Amino acid sequence: QVQLVESGGGLVQAGGSLRLSCAAPGLTFSLYCMGWFRQAPGKEREFVAAISRSGESARSSDSVKGRFTISRDNVKKTVYLQMNSLKPEDTAVYYCAAQPASRTTVLSTVELYDDWGQGTQVTVSS
């Protein structure tokens, strides 16, 4: 079982910033595509951003493009999500996900990921 540990969530005012981290100490991290997803109450889990195992390629959803940035540190075995200009509609539980993939593959669908973290709550007040 792959262990993914998210941190960095919290309560922030609209317009503020947060940085989420997801550590994967037991993983051969450099072989995995890493993704961030979120789930708001009563809604399905949705794609936020993902990054290839090499870090060369990344993708984000239209709703966060220009505001959120995904990055990774393969030495620290950690993926990050820098969230700026937060909006109340960004309120959700944010999940980290991992899936082995080729060097430049970026996976953006929930069903393509086998391993998930426990989630971290992000709440944006208006």
Backbone as XML, in Angstrom:
<?xml version="1.0"?>
<chain id="A" units="angstrom">
  <residue number="1" name="GLN">
    <atom name="N" x="0.841" y="-1.185" z="0.000"/>
    <atom name="CA" x="0.000" y="0.000" z="0.000"/>
    <atom name="C" x="0.880" y="1.241" z="0.000"/>
  </residue>
  <residue number="2" name="VAL">
    <atom name="N" x="0.637" y="2.090" z="-0.975"/>
    <atom name="CA" x="1.397" y="3.329" z="-1.088"/>
    <atom name="C" x="0.866" y="4.336" z="-0.083"/>
  </residue>
  <residue number="3" name="GLN">
    <atom name="N" x="1.769" y="4.976" z="0.649"/>
    <atom name="CA" x="1.361" y="5.988" z="1.629"/>
    <atom name="C" x="1.614" y="7.375" z="1.062"/>
  </residue>
  <residue number="4" name="LEU">
    <atom name="N" x="0.548" y="8.149" z="0.954"/>
    <atom name="CA" x="0.635" y="9.541" z="0.529"/>
    <atom name="C" x="0.091" y="10.403" z="1.652"/>
  </residue>
  <residue number="5" name="VAL">
    <atom name="N" x="0.853" y="11.386" z="2.078"/>
    <atom name="CA" x="0.469" y="12.199" z="3.224"/>
    <atom name="C" x="0.379" y="13.660" z="2.807"/>
  </residue>
  <residue number="6" name="GLU">
    <atom name="N" x="-0.846" y="14.183" z="2.766"/>
    <atom name="CA" x="-1.061" y="15.584" z="2.408"/>
    <atom name="C" x="-0.968" y="16.472" z="3.632"/>
  </residue>
  <residue number="7" name="SER">
    <atom name="N" x="-0.566" y="17.701" z="3.415"/>
    <atom name="CA" x="-0.554" y="18.708" z="4.468"/>
    <atom name="C" x="-0.665" y="20.086" z="3.829"/>
  </residue>
  <residue number="8" name="GLY">
    <atom name="N" x="-0.939" y="21.088" z="4.675"/>
    <atom name="CA" x="-0.965" y="22.461" z="4.186"/>
    <atom name="C" x="-2.342" y="23.060" z="4.022"/>
  </residue>
  <residue number="9" name="GLY">
    <atom name="N" x="-3.372" y="22.263" z="4.231"/>
    <atom name="CA" x="-4.708" y="22.813" z="4.117"/>
    <atom name="C" x="-5.036" y="23.734" z="5.281"/>
  </residue>
  <residue number="10" name="GLY">
    <atom name="N" x="-6.172" y="24.411" z="5.178"/>
    <atom name="CA" x="-6.587" y="25.306" z="6.248"/>
    <atom name="C" x="-7.655" y="26.265" z="5.804"/>
  </residue>
  <residue number="11" name="LEU">
    <atom name="N" x="-7.858" y="27.278" z="6.627"/>
    <atom name="CA" x="-8.857" y="28.313" z="6.363"/>
    <atom name="C" x="-8.150" y="29.576" z="5.893"/>
  </residue>
  <residue number="12" name="VAL">
    <atom name="N" x="-8.623" y="30.135" z="4.794"/>
    <atom name="CA" x="-7.999" y="31.339" z="4.241"/>
    <atom name="C" x="-9.089" y="32.233" z="3.663"/>
  </residue>
  <residue number="13" name="GLN">
    <atom name="N" x="-8.839" y="33.511" z="3.653"/>
    <atom name="CA" x="-9.800" y="34.442" z="3.068"/>
    <atom name="C" x="-9.666" y="34.446" z="1.546"/>
  </residue>
  <residue number="14" name="ALA">
    <atom name="N" x="-10.735" y="34.803" z="0.889"/>
    <atom name="CA" x="-10.704" y="34.918" z="-0.568"/>
    <atom name="C" x="-9.586" y="35.866" z="-0.990"/>
  </residue>
  <residue number="15" name="GLY">
    <atom name="N" x="-8.872" y="35.461" z="-2.024"/>
    <atom name="CA" x="-7.728" y="36.233" z="-2.491"/>
    <atom name="C" x="-6.409" y="35.790" z="-1.893"/>
  </residue>
  <residue number="16" name="GLY">
    <atom name="N" x="-6.479" y="34.960" z="-0.874"/>
    <atom name="CA" x="-5.282" y="34.491" z="-0.201"/>
    <atom name="C" x="-4.630" y="33.312" z="-0.909"/>
  </residue>
  <residue number="17" name="SER">
    <atom name="N" x="-3.587" y="32.789" z="-0.264"/>
    <atom name="CA" x="-2.802" y="31.702" z="-0.838"/>
    <atom name="C" x="-2.582" y="30.590" z="0.181"/>
  </residue>
  <residue number="18" name="LEU">
    <atom name="N" x="-2.407" y="29.392" z="-0.346"/>
    <atom name="CA" x="-2.004" y="28.238" z="0.446"/>
    <atom name="C" x="-1.090" y="27.384" z="-0.418"/>
  </residue>
  <residue number="19" name="ARG">
    <atom name="N" x="-0.220" y="26.631" z="0.228"/>
    <atom name="CA" x="0.572" y="25.647" z="-0.496"/>
    <atom name="C" x="0.350" y="24.278" z="0.133"/>
  </residue>
  <residue number="20" name="LEU">
    <atom name="N" x="-0.160" y="23.365" z="-0.666"/>
    <atom name="CA" x="-0.351" y="21.999" z="-0.227"/>
    <atom name="C" x="0.894" y="21.181" z="-0.560"/>
  </residue>
  <residue number="21" name="SER">
    <atom name="N" x="1.172" y="20.222" z="0.304"/>
    <atom name="CA" x="2.268" y="19.295" z="0.078"/>
    <atom name="C" x="1.757" y="17.872" z="0.176"/>
  </residue>
  <residue number="22" name="CYS">
    <atom name="N" x="2.367" y="16.993" z="-0.561"/>
    <atom name="CA" x="2.044" y="15.573" z="-0.488"/>
    <atom name="C" x="3.358" y="14.814" z="-0.494"/>
  </residue>
  <residue number="23" name="ALA">
    <atom name="N" x="3.640" y="14.178" z="0.631"/>
    <atom name="CA" x="4.870" y="13.419" z="0.755"/>
    <atom name="C" x="4.603" y="11.938" z="0.520"/>
  </residue>
  <residue number="24" name="ALA">
    <atom name="N" x="5.563" y="11.292" z="-0.136"/>
    <atom name="CA" x="5.439" y="9.867" z="-0.445"/>
    <atom name="C" x="6.751" y="9.173" z="-0.119"/>
  </residue>
  <residue number="25" name="PRO">
    <atom name="N" x="7.080" y="9.059" z="1.147"/>
    <atom name="CA" x="8.405" y="8.578" z="1.539"/>
    <atom name="C" x="8.730" y="7.156" z="1.110"/>
  </residue>
  <residue number="26" name="GLY">
    <atom name="N" x="7.739" y="6.301" z="0.992"/>
    <atom name="CA" x="7.977" y="4.900" z="0.669"/>
    <atom name="C" x="7.878" y="4.572" z="-0.801"/>
  </residue>
  <residue number="27" name="LEU">
    <atom name="N" x="7.694" y="5.596" z="-1.607"/>
    <atom name="CA" x="7.431" y="5.409" z="-3.029"/>
    <atom name="C" x="8.721" y="5.565" z="-3.841"/>
  </residue>
  <residue number="28" name="THR">
    <atom name="N" x="8.828" y="4.817" z="-4.930"/>
    <atom name="CA" x="9.870" y="5.114" z="-5.917"/>
    <atom name="C" x="9.338" y="6.293" z="-6.718"/>
  </residue>
  <residue number="29" name="PHE">
    <atom name="N" x="9.444" y="7.442" z="-6.109"/>
    <atom name="CA" x="8.671" y="8.635" z="-6.482"/>
    <atom name="C" x="8.885" y="9.041" z="-7.925"/>
  </residue>
  <residue number="30" name="SER">
    <atom name="N" x="10.102" y="8.927" z="-8.391"/>
    <atom name="CA" x="10.433" y="9.418" z="-9.728"/>
    <atom name="C" x="9.790" y="8.585" z="-10.840"/>
  </residue>
  <residue number="31" name="LEU">
    <atom name="N" x="9.143" y="7.479" z="-10.490"/>
    <atom name="CA" x="8.469" y="6.649" z="-11.485"/>
    <atom name="C" x="6.969" y="6.943" z="-11.580"/>
  </residue>
  <residue number="32" name="TYR">
    <atom name="N" x="6.497" y="7.883" z="-10.760"/>
    <atom name="CA" x="5.063" y="8.121" z="-10.647"/>
    <atom name="C" x="4.650" y="9.481" z="-11.184"/>
  </residue>
  <residue number="33" name="CYS">
    <atom name="N" x="3.571" y="9.474" z="-11.971"/>
    <atom name="CA" x="2.835" y="10.696" z="-12.244"/>
    <atom name="C" x="2.072" y="11.046" z="-10.973"/>
  </residue>
  <residue number="34" name="MET">
    <atom name="N" x="2.044" y="12.324" z="-10.620"/>
    <atom name="CA" x="1.365" y="12.769" z="-9.401"/>
    <atom name="C" x="0.264" y="13.758" z="-9.759"/>
  </residue>
  <residue number="35" name="GLY">
    <atom name="N" x="-0.859" y="13.607" z="-9.061"/>
    <atom name="CA" x="-1.985" y="14.485" z="-9.345"/>
    <atom name="C" x="-2.620" y="15.037" z="-8.085"/>
  </residue>
  <residue number="36" name="TRP">
    <atom name="N" x="-3.305" y="16.148" z="-8.258"/>
    <atom name="CA" x="-4.138" y="16.732" z="-7.206"/>
    <atom name="C" x="-5.586" y="16.746" z="-7.707"/>
  </residue>
  <residue number="37" name="PHE">
    <atom name="N" x="-6.472" y="16.326" z="-6.833"/>
    <atom name="CA" x="-7.896" y="16.338" z="-7.105"/>
    <atom name="C" x="-8.594" y="16.993" z="-5.916"/>
  </residue>
  <residue number="38" name="ARG">
    <atom name="N" x="-9.849" y="17.354" z="-6.094"/>
    <atom name="CA" x="-10.595" y="17.916" z="-4.980"/>
    <atom name="C" x="-12.040" y="17.457" z="-5.034"/>
  </residue>
  <residue number="39" name="GLN">
    <atom name="N" x="-12.653" y="17.480" z="-3.863"/>
    <atom name="CA" x="-14.055" y="17.070" z="-3.774"/>
    <atom name="C" x="-14.772" y="17.981" z="-2.794"/>
  </residue>
  <residue number="40" name="ALA">
    <atom name="N" x="-15.749" y="18.693" z="-3.308"/>
    <atom name="CA" x="-16.590" y="19.551" z="-2.481"/>
    <atom name="C" x="-17.808" y="18.751" z="-2.017"/>
  </residue>
  <residue number="41" name="PRO">
    <atom name="N" x="-18.444" y="19.170" z="-0.932"/>
    <atom name="CA" x="-19.614" y="18.442" z="-0.418"/>
    <atom name="C" x="-20.701" y="18.295" z="-1.483"/>
  </residue>
  <residue number="42" name="GLY">
    <atom name="N" x="-21.153" y="17.078" z="-1.646"/>
    <atom name="CA" x="-22.221" y="16.820" z="-2.596"/>
    <atom name="C" x="-21.799" y="16.776" z="-4.050"/>
  </residue>
  <residue number="43" name="LYS">
    <atom name="N" x="-20.510" y="16.878" z="-4.297"/>
    <atom name="CA" x="-20.016" y="16.873" z="-5.673"/>
    <atom name="C" x="-19.042" y="15.718" z="-5.887"/>
  </residue>
  <residue number="44" name="GLU">
    <atom name="N" x="-18.824" y="15.392" z="-7.143"/>
    <atom name="CA" x="-17.859" y="14.352" z="-7.475"/>
    <atom name="C" x="-16.432" y="14.874" z="-7.356"/>
  </residue>
  <residue number="45" name="ARG">
    <atom name="N" x="-15.530" y="13.951" z="-7.173"/>
    <atom name="CA" x="-14.118" y="14.318" z="-7.132"/>
    <atom name="C" x="-13.697" y="14.808" z="-8.513"/>
  </residue>
  <residue number="46" name="GLU">
    <atom name="N" x="-12.965" y="15.910" z="-8.548"/>
    <atom name="CA" x="-12.582" y="16.493" z="-9.823"/>
    <atom name="C" x="-11.087" y="16.753" z="-9.909"/>
  </residue>
  <residue number="47" name="PHE">
    <atom name="N" x="-10.606" y="16.736" z="-11.113"/>
    <atom name="CA" x="-9.199" y="16.984" z="-11.401"/>
    <atom name="C" x="-8.840" y="18.438" z="-11.141"/>
  </residue>
  <residue number="48" name="VAL">
    <atom name="N" x="-7.665" y="18.635" z="-10.537"/>
    <atom name="CA" x="-7.143" y="19.983" z="-10.325"/>
    <atom name="C" x="-5.873" y="20.190" z="-11.146"/>
  </residue>
  <residue number="49" name="ALA">
    <atom name="N" x="-4.881" y="19.333" z="-10.912"/>
    <atom name="CA" x="-3.618" y="19.473" z="-11.628"/>
    <atom name="C" x="-2.839" y="18.167" z="-11.531"/>
  </residue>
  <residue number="50" name="ALA">
    <atom name="N" x="-1.942" y="17.949" z="-12.484"/>
    <atom name="CA" x="-1.087" y="16.766" z="-12.463"/>
    <atom name="C" x="0.245" y="17.102" z="-13.110"/>
  </residue>
  <residue number="51" name="ILE">
    <atom name="N" x="1.251" y="16.300" z="-12.749"/>
    <atom name="CA" x="2.597" y="16.551" z="-13.256"/>
    <atom name="C" x="3.255" y="15.217" z="-13.572"/>
  </residue>
  <residue number="52" name="SER">
    <atom name="N" x="3.979" y="15.183" z="-14.662"/>
    <atom name="CA" x="4.651" y="13.956" z="-15.075"/>
    <atom name="C" x="5.771" y="13.605" z="-14.102"/>
  </residue>
  <residue number="53" name="ARG">
    <atom name="N" x="6.214" y="12.362" z="-14.198"/>
    <atom name="CA" x="7.214" y="11.907" z="-13.235"/>
    <atom name="C" x="8.524" y="12.664" z="-13.373"/>
  </residue>
  <residue number="54" name="SER">
    <atom name="N" x="8.796" y="13.165" z="-14.557"/>
    <atom name="CA" x="10.028" y="13.922" z="-14.766"/>
    <atom name="C" x="9.867" y="15.392" z="-14.392"/>
  </residue>
  <residue number="55" name="GLY">
    <atom name="N" x="8.624" y="15.829" z="-14.260"/>
    <atom name="CA" x="8.363" y="17.240" z="-14.004"/>
    <atom name="C" x="8.345" y="18.088" z="-15.261"/>
  </residue>
  <residue number="56" name="GLU">
    <atom name="N" x="8.586" y="17.456" z="-16.418"/>
    <atom name="CA" x="8.643" y="18.215" z="-17.676"/>
    <atom name="C" x="7.285" y="18.674" z="-18.148"/>
  </residue>
  <residue number="57" name="SER">
    <atom name="N" x="6.272" y="17.876" z="-17.817"/>
    <atom name="CA" x="4.932" y="18.186" z="-18.315"/>
    <atom name="C" x="3.975" y="18.333" z="-17.152"/>
  </residue>
  <residue number="58" name="ALA">
    <atom name="N" x="3.039" y="19.236" z="-17.292"/>
    <atom name="CA" x="2.020" y="19.450" z="-16.268"/>
    <atom name="C" x="0.739" y="19.911" z="-16.943"/>
  </residue>
  <residue number="59" name="ARG">
    <atom name="N" x="-0.338" y="19.709" z="-16.233"/>
    <atom name="CA" x="-1.652" y="20.098" z="-16.746"/>
    <atom name="C" x="-2.500" y="20.545" z="-15.572"/>
  </residue>
  <residue number="60" name="SER">
    <atom name="N" x="-3.389" y="21.499" z="-15.800"/>
    <atom name="CA" x="-4.312" y="21.913" z="-14.750"/>
    <atom name="C" x="-5.692" y="22.141" z="-15.349"/>
  </residue>
  <residue number="61" name="SER">
    <atom name="N" x="-6.677" y="22.106" z="-14.507"/>
    <atom name="CA" x="-8.047" y="22.313" z="-14.980"/>
    <atom name="C" x="-8.267" y="23.780" z="-15.337"/>
  </residue>
  <residue number="62" name="ASP">
    <atom name="N" x="-9.243" y="24.022" z="-16.161"/>
    <atom name="CA" x="-9.540" y="25.398" z="-16.567"/>
    <atom name="C" x="-9.918" y="26.267" z="-15.370"/>
  </residue>
  <residue number="63" name="SER">
    <atom name="N" x="-10.548" y="25.665" z="-14.379"/>
    <atom name="CA" x="-11.026" y="26.440" z="-13.231"/>
    <atom name="C" x="-9.904" y="26.974" z="-12.354"/>
  </residue>
  <residue number="64" name="VAL">
    <atom name="N" x="-8.724" y="26.381" z="-12.453"/>
    <atom name="CA" x="-7.609" y="26.830" z="-11.612"/>
    <atom name="C" x="-6.434" y="27.366" z="-12.417"/>
  </residue>
  <residue number="65" name="LYS">
    <atom name="N" x="-6.522" y="27.274" z="-13.727"/>
    <atom name="CA" x="-5.414" y="27.697" z="-14.573"/>
    <atom name="C" x="-5.084" y="29.168" z="-14.320"/>
  </residue>
  <residue number="66" name="GLY">
    <atom name="N" x="-3.798" y="29.429" z="-14.187"/>
    <atom name="CA" x="-3.348" y="30.790" z="-13.907"/>
    <atom name="C" x="-3.337" y="31.140" z="-12.426"/>
  </residue>
  <residue number="67" name="ARG">
    <atom name="N" x="-3.947" y="30.306" z="-11.606"/>
    <atom name="CA" x="-3.974" y="30.559" z="-10.153"/>
    <atom name="C" x="-3.222" y="29.491" z="-9.365"/>
  </residue>
  <residue number="68" name="PHE">
    <atom name="N" x="-3.310" y="28.244" z="-9.801"/>
    <atom name="CA" x="-2.668" y="27.131" z="-9.102"/>
    <atom name="C" x="-1.486" y="26.626" z="-9.922"/>
  </residue>
  <residue number="69" name="THR">
    <atom name="N" x="-0.434" y="26.215" z="-9.212"/>
    <atom name="CA" x="0.745" y="25.659" z="-9.875"/>
    <atom name="C" x="1.170" y="24.384" z="-9.177"/>
  </residue>
  <residue number="70" name="ILE">
    <atom name="N" x="1.331" y="23.329" z="-9.949"/>
    <atom name="CA" x="1.819" y="22.067" z="-9.409"/>
    <atom name="C" x="3.316" y="21.960" z="-9.670"/>
  </residue>
  <residue number="71" name="SER">
    <atom name="N" x="4.028" y="21.393" z="-8.705"/>
    <atom name="CA" x="5.457" y="21.164" z="-8.870"/>
    <atom name="C" x="5.847" y="19.945" z="-8.054"/>
  </residue>
  <residue number="72" name="ARG">
    <atom name="N" x="7.050" y="19.460" z="-8.275"/>
    <atom name="CA" x="7.490" y="18.286" z="-7.536"/>
    <atom name="C" x="8.984" y="18.362" z="-7.267"/>
  </residue>
  <residue number="73" name="ASP">
    <atom name="N" x="9.384" y="17.683" z="-6.196"/>
    <atom name="CA" x="10.789" y="17.550" z="-5.841"/>
    <atom name="C" x="11.050" y="16.061" z="-5.686"/>
  </residue>
  <residue number="74" name="ASN">
    <atom name="N" x="11.703" y="15.472" z="-6.667"/>
    <atom name="CA" x="11.902" y="14.024" z="-6.664"/>
    <atom name="C" x="12.914" y="13.582" z="-5.607"/>
  </residue>
  <residue number="75" name="VAL">
    <atom name="N" x="13.744" y="14.478" z="-5.147"/>
    <atom name="CA" x="14.674" y="14.125" z="-4.070"/>
    <atom name="C" x="13.918" y="14.048" z="-2.742"/>
  </residue>
  <residue number="76" name="LYS">
    <atom name="N" x="13.047" y="15.012" z="-2.511"/>
    <atom name="CA" x="12.259" y="15.026" z="-1.273"/>
    <atom name="C" x="11.026" y="14.136" z="-1.373"/>
  </residue>
  <residue number="77" name="LYS">
    <atom name="N" x="10.767" y="13.593" z="-2.569"/>
    <atom name="CA" x="9.595" y="12.724" z="-2.774"/>
    <atom name="C" x="8.315" y="13.444" z="-2.371"/>
  </residue>
  <residue number="78" name="THR">
    <atom name="N" x="8.191" y="14.647" z="-2.855"/>
    <atom name="CA" x="7.054" y="15.485" z="-2.487"/>
    <atom name="C" x="6.521" y="16.227" z="-3.704"/>
  </residue>
  <residue number="79" name="VAL">
    <atom name="N" x="5.200" y="16.299" z="-3.777"/>
    <atom name="CA" x="4.554" y="17.113" z="-4.803"/>
    <atom name="C" x="3.827" y="18.255" z="-4.106"/>
  </residue>
  <residue number="80" name="TYR">
    <atom name="N" x="3.805" y="19.402" z="-4.755"/>
    <atom name="CA" x="3.234" y="20.608" z="-4.168"/>
    <atom name="C" x="2.115" y="21.157" z="-5.047"/>
  </residue>
  <residue number="81" name="LEU">
    <atom name="N" x="1.209" y="21.861" z="-4.404"/>
    <atom name="CA" x="0.195" y="22.619" z="-5.142"/>
    <atom name="C" x="0.162" y="24.017" z="-4.542"/>
  </residue>
  <residue number="82" name="GLN">
    <atom name="N" x="0.711" y="24.969" z="-5.262"/>
    <atom name="CA" x="0.662" y="26.362" z="-4.839"/>
    <atom name="C" x="-0.641" y="26.955" z="-5.331"/>
  </residue>
  <residue number="83" name="MET">
    <atom name="N" x="-1.445" y="27.445" z="-4.402"/>
    <atom name="CA" x="-2.771" y="27.968" z="-4.734"/>
    <atom name="C" x="-2.812" y="29.456" z="-4.401"/>
  </residue>
  <residue number="84" name="ASN">
    <atom name="N" x="-2.975" y="30.271" z="-5.403"/>
    <atom name="CA" x="-3.056" y="31.719" z="-5.244"/>
    <atom name="C" x="-4.433" y="32.219" z="-5.658"/>
  </residue>
  <residue number="85" name="SER">
    <atom name="N" x="-4.742" y="33.433" z="-5.258"/>
    <atom name="CA" x="-6.026" y="34.063" z="-5.623"/>
    <atom name="C" x="-7.188" y="33.120" z="-5.350"/>
  </residue>
  <residue number="86" name="LEU">
    <atom name="N" x="-7.201" y="32.557" z="-4.172"/>
    <atom name="CA" x="-8.221" y="31.571" z="-3.828"/>
    <atom name="C" x="-9.613" y="32.184" z="-3.801"/>
  </residue>
  <residue number="87" name="LYS">
    <atom name="N" x="-10.575" y="31.362" z="-4.198"/>
    <atom name="CA" x="-11.973" y="31.772" z="-4.257"/>
    <atom name="C" x="-12.794" y="30.852" z="-3.365"/>
  </residue>
  <residue number="88" name="PRO">
    <atom name="N" x="-13.948" y="31.318" z="-2.910"/>
    <atom name="CA" x="-14.807" y="30.447" z="-2.094"/>
    <atom name="C" x="-15.138" y="29.127" z="-2.799"/>
  </residue>
  <residue number="89" name="GLU">
    <atom name="N" x="-15.242" y="29.143" z="-4.099"/>
    <atom name="CA" x="-15.565" y="27.907" z="-4.823"/>
    <atom name="C" x="-14.395" y="26.918" z="-4.879"/>
  </residue>
  <residue number="90" name="ASP">
    <atom name="N" x="-13.241" y="27.316" z="-4.389"/>
    <atom name="CA" x="-12.126" y="26.378" z="-4.264"/>
    <atom name="C" x="-12.224" y="25.544" z="-2.986"/>
  </residue>
  <residue number="91" name="THR">
    <atom name="N" x="-13.190" y="25.850" z="-2.145"/>
    <atom name="CA" x="-13.381" y="25.099" z="-0.913"/>
    <atom name="C" x="-13.686" y="23.644" z="-1.213"/>
  </residue>
  <residue number="92" name="ALA">
    <atom name="N" x="-12.884" y="22.747" z="-0.641"/>
    <atom name="CA" x="-13.034" y="21.315" z="-0.901"/>
    <atom name="C" x="-12.004" y="20.554" z="-0.073"/>
  </residue>
  <residue number="93" name="VAL">
    <atom name="N" x="-12.146" y="19.243" z="-0.073"/>
    <atom name="CA" x="-11.068" y="18.373" z="0.403"/>
    <atom name="C" x="-10.170" y="18.094" z="-0.791"/>
  </residue>
  <residue number="94" name="TYR">
    <atom name="N" x="-8.890" y="18.335" z="-0.610"/>
    <atom name="CA" x="-7.919" y="18.143" z="-1.683"/>
    <atom name="C" x="-7.163" y="16.841" z="-1.452"/>
  </residue>
  <residue number="95" name="TYR">
    <atom name="N" x="-7.092" y="16.049" z="-2.523"/>
    <atom name="CA" x="-6.456" y="14.743" z="-2.458"/>
    <atom name="C" x="-5.255" y="14.681" z="-3.398"/>
  </residue>
  <residue number="96" name="CYS">
    <atom name="N" x="-4.229" y="14.022" z="-2.916"/>
    <atom name="CA" x="-3.055" y="13.716" z="-3.718"/>
    <atom name="C" x="-3.223" y="12.296" z="-4.269"/>
  </residue>
  <residue number="97" name="ALA">
    <atom name="N" x="-2.762" y="12.069" z="-5.488"/>
    <atom name="CA" x="-2.859" y="10.756" z="-6.097"/>
    <atom name="C" x="-1.571" y="10.428" z="-6.842"/>
  </residue>
  <residue number="98" name="ALA">
    <atom name="N" x="-1.288" y="9.120" z="-6.936"/>
    <atom name="CA" x="-0.052" y="8.672" z="-7.584"/>
    <atom name="C" x="-0.342" y="7.496" z="-8.502"/>
  </residue>
  <residue number="99" name="GLN">
    <atom name="N" x="0.356" y="7.471" z="-9.625"/>
    <atom name="CA" x="0.207" y="6.362" z="-10.561"/>
    <atom name="C" x="1.502" y="6.209" z="-11.362"/>
  </residue>
  <residue number="100" name="PRO">
    <atom name="N" x="2.036" y="4.983" z="-11.452"/>
    <atom name="CA" x="3.222" y="4.806" z="-12.307"/>
    <atom name="C" x="2.882" y="5.192" z="-13.744"/>
  </residue>
  <residue number="101" name="ALA">
    <atom name="N" x="3.835" y="5.820" z="-14.409"/>
    <atom name="CA" x="3.572" y="6.282" z="-15.769"/>
    <atom name="C" x="4.891" y="6.480" z="-16.504"/>
  </residue>
  <residue number="102" name="SER">
    <atom name="N" x="4.787" y="6.659" z="-17.804"/>
    <atom name="CA" x="5.983" y="6.966" z="-18.582"/>
    <atom name="C" x="6.474" y="8.373" z="-18.254"/>
  </residue>
  <residue number="103" name="ARG">
    <atom name="N" x="7.645" y="8.694" z="-18.723"/>
    <atom name="CA" x="8.354" y="9.891" z="-18.273"/>
    <atom name="C" x="7.574" y="11.179" z="-18.444"/>
  </residue>
  <residue number="104" name="THR">
    <atom name="N" x="6.851" y="11.333" z="-19.544"/>
    <atom name="CA" x="6.179" y="12.608" z="-19.790"/>
    <atom name="C" x="4.656" y="12.528" z="-19.706"/>
  </residue>
  <residue number="105" name="THR">
    <atom name="N" x="4.148" y="11.387" z="-19.285"/>
    <atom name="CA" x="2.688" y="11.218" z="-19.211"/>
    <atom name="C" x="2.092" y="12.010" z="-18.063"/>
  </residue>
  <residue number="106" name="VAL">
    <atom name="N" x="0.986" y="12.679" z="-18.342"/>
    <atom name="CA" x="0.244" y="13.417" z="-17.323"/>
    <atom name="C" x="-1.175" y="12.855" z="-17.305"/>
  </residue>
  <residue number="107" name="LEU">
    <atom name="N" x="-1.604" y="12.351" z="-16.171"/>
    <atom name="CA" x="-2.913" y="11.718" z="-16.036"/>
    <atom name="C" x="-3.873" y="12.682" z="-15.355"/>
  </residue>
  <residue number="108" name="SER">
    <atom name="N" x="-5.050" y="12.851" z="-15.946"/>
    <atom name="CA" x="-5.971" y="13.858" z="-15.417"/>
    <atom name="C" x="-7.357" y="13.302" z="-15.104"/>
  </residue>
  <residue number="109" name="THR">
    <atom name="N" x="-7.453" y="12.003" z="-14.940"/>
    <atom name="CA" x="-8.738" y="11.366" z="-14.669"/>
    <atom name="C" x="-8.662" y="10.566" z="-13.381"/>
  </residue>
  <residue number="110" name="VAL">
    <atom name="N" x="-9.701" y="10.690" z="-12.559"/>
    <atom name="CA" x="-9.742" y="9.991" z="-11.276"/>
    <atom name="C" x="-9.491" y="8.488" z="-11.452"/>
  </residue>
  <residue number="111" name="GLU">
    <atom name="N" x="-10.135" y="7.914" z="-12.456"/>
    <atom name="CA" x="-10.109" y="6.460" z="-12.624"/>
    <atom name="C" x="-8.719" y="5.920" z="-12.994"/>
  </residue>
  <residue number="112" name="LEU">
    <atom name="N" x="-7.827" y="6.780" z="-13.434"/>
    <atom name="CA" x="-6.504" y="6.329" z="-13.848"/>
    <atom name="C" x="-5.519" y="6.217" z="-12.685"/>
  </residue>
  <residue number="113" name="TYR">
    <atom name="N" x="-5.919" y="6.679" z="-11.504"/>
    <atom name="CA" x="-5.031" y="6.645" z="-10.348"/>
    <atom name="C" x="-5.436" y="5.536" z="-9.380"/>
  </residue>
  <residue number="114" name="ASP">
    <atom name="N" x="-4.456" y="4.788" z="-8.915"/>
    <atom name="CA" x="-4.719" y="3.688" z="-7.974"/>
    <atom name="C" x="-4.474" y="4.088" z="-6.524"/>
  </residue>
  <residue number="115" name="ASP">
    <atom name="N" x="-3.596" y="5.032" z="-6.284"/>
    <atom name="CA" x="-3.176" y="5.338" z="-4.915"/>
    <atom name="C" x="-3.542" y="6.772" z="-4.552"/>
  </residue>
  <residue number="116" name="TRP">
    <atom name="N" x="-4.123" y="6.923" z="-3.365"/>
    <atom name="CA" x="-4.672" y="8.204" z="-2.914"/>
    <atom name="C" x="-4.259" y="8.505" z="-1.484"/>
  </residue>
  <residue number="117" name="GLY">
    <atom name="N" x="-4.112" y="9.783" z="-1.194"/>
    <atom name="CA" x="-3.907" y="10.220" z="0.167"/>
    <atom name="C" x="-5.228" y="10.336" z="0.905"/>
  </residue>
  <residue number="118" name="GLN">
    <atom name="N" x="-5.156" y="10.770" z="2.166"/>
    <atom name="CA" x="-6.352" y="10.845" z="2.999"/>
    <atom name="C" x="-7.100" y="12.158" z="2.812"/>
  </residue>
  <residue number="119" name="GLY">
    <atom name="N" x="-6.467" y="13.125" z="2.173"/>
    <atom name="CA" x="-7.108" y="14.406" z="1.903"/>
    <atom name="C" x="-6.786" y="15.461" z="2.947"/>
  </residue>
  <residue number="120" name="THR">
    <atom name="N" x="-6.827" y="16.696" z="2.509"/>
    <atom name="CA" x="-6.645" y="17.841" z="3.418"/>
    <atom name="C" x="-7.690" y="18.890" z="3.072"/>
  </residue>
  <residue number="121" name="GLN">
    <atom name="N" x="-8.315" y="19.446" z="4.094"/>
    <atom name="CA" x="-9.413" y="20.391" z="3.887"/>
    <atom name="C" x="-8.886" y="21.784" z="3.568"/>
  </residue>
  <residue number="122" name="VAL">
    <atom name="N" x="-9.436" y="22.374" z="2.535"/>
    <atom name="CA" x="-9.178" y="23.778" z="2.205"/>
    <atom name="C" x="-10.506" y="24.512" z="2.248"/>
  </residue>
  <residue number="123" name="THR">
    <atom name="N" x="-10.565" y="25.559" z="3.062"/>
    <atom name="CA" x="-11.778" y="26.353" z="3.185"/>
    <atom name="C" x="-11.444" y="27.809" z="2.882"/>
  </residue>
  <residue number="124" name="VAL">
    <atom name="N" x="-12.146" y="28.376" z="1.926"/>
    <atom name="CA" x="-11.923" y="29.764" z="1.521"/>
    <atom name="C" x="-13.158" y="30.569" z="1.889"/>
  </residue>
  <residue number="125" name="SER">
    <atom name="N" x="-12.975" y="31.535" z="2.762"/>
    <atom name="CA" x="-14.106" y="32.362" z="3.208"/>
    <atom name="C" x="-14.216" y="33.608" z="2.330"/>
  </residue>
  <residue number="126" name="SER">
    <atom name="N" x="-15.448" y="34.054" z="2.176"/>
    <atom name="CA" x="-15.684" y="35.233" z="1.330"/>
    <atom name="C" x="-15.593" y="36.523" z="2.119"/>
  </residue>
</chain>
